Amino acid sequence: MLISVPTHANEESVCFGSQDSGRLEHGWQLPSGGKNYTAYSQTGVLLGRNYVHSQVYKVVVDAYAMLETQAPAKVFVYGESGDKDGGKFRPHKTHQNGLSVDFFVPVVDSDGVSVQLPTSILNKWGYGIEFVGSGEYHGLNIDYDAMALHLWTLKASAEKNGVKIWRVIFDNDLQVQLFKSPEAKGLREVMAFSTKKPWVRHDEHYHIDFSVPCQPLS
């Protein structure tokens, strides 16, 4: 499967330090969208808030390509990842060395049709959305089947590209709903999910930290 490489990316990335204290050289900017996915905000893209390590870029784009075949009717939205050179990335505590990516939960409407989660300045580009109950928001429901499929394809793509998934941070109560999905069977046995409550709820998105060898932060 061919990976679309950014025209500006001539060198593989080098990460330094950790997700919460690090930096990045030769960051690659994720595409603003594809056949089945889009960035959370074109403003965020213009501001360069969607840079990642080159290996993470390949994992993310490859996984969406897999989903075109596995779940052609599903659409996805990804969130923030980091700056081109890494470093502090407010308001996030991590996202500093190109190995962290936020993915907004896939949703279905009242007819069960997969739709893009509505993100705009009115809801802090999606980060201000609050899901209630088992995952409802303004007539939309979290599509746990699609979320599980996305996680499986990310795992497969990571293994293909020599990358590991370190952890998945997602709301503890909504994790219970996720693991009820038939598509999620076996998922928590092969992927580390957060057990402690994160400093923000992480109900509208799942944060993934990837793992590749990094240089010490000097």
Secondary structure, DSSP 8 states (H G I E B T S, - for coil): ------TT--S--EEEEETTEEEEES-EE--SB-SSEEES-HHHHHTT-BEE-HHHHHHHHHHHHHHHHH-TT--EEE---B-TT-S--TT-SS--SS-EEEEE--EE-TTS-EE-----GGGGGGTT---BTTTEETTEEE-HHHHHHHHHHHHHHHHHTT-EEEEEE--HHHHHHHTTSGGGTTHHHHS-B--S--SS--SSEEEEEEE---B---
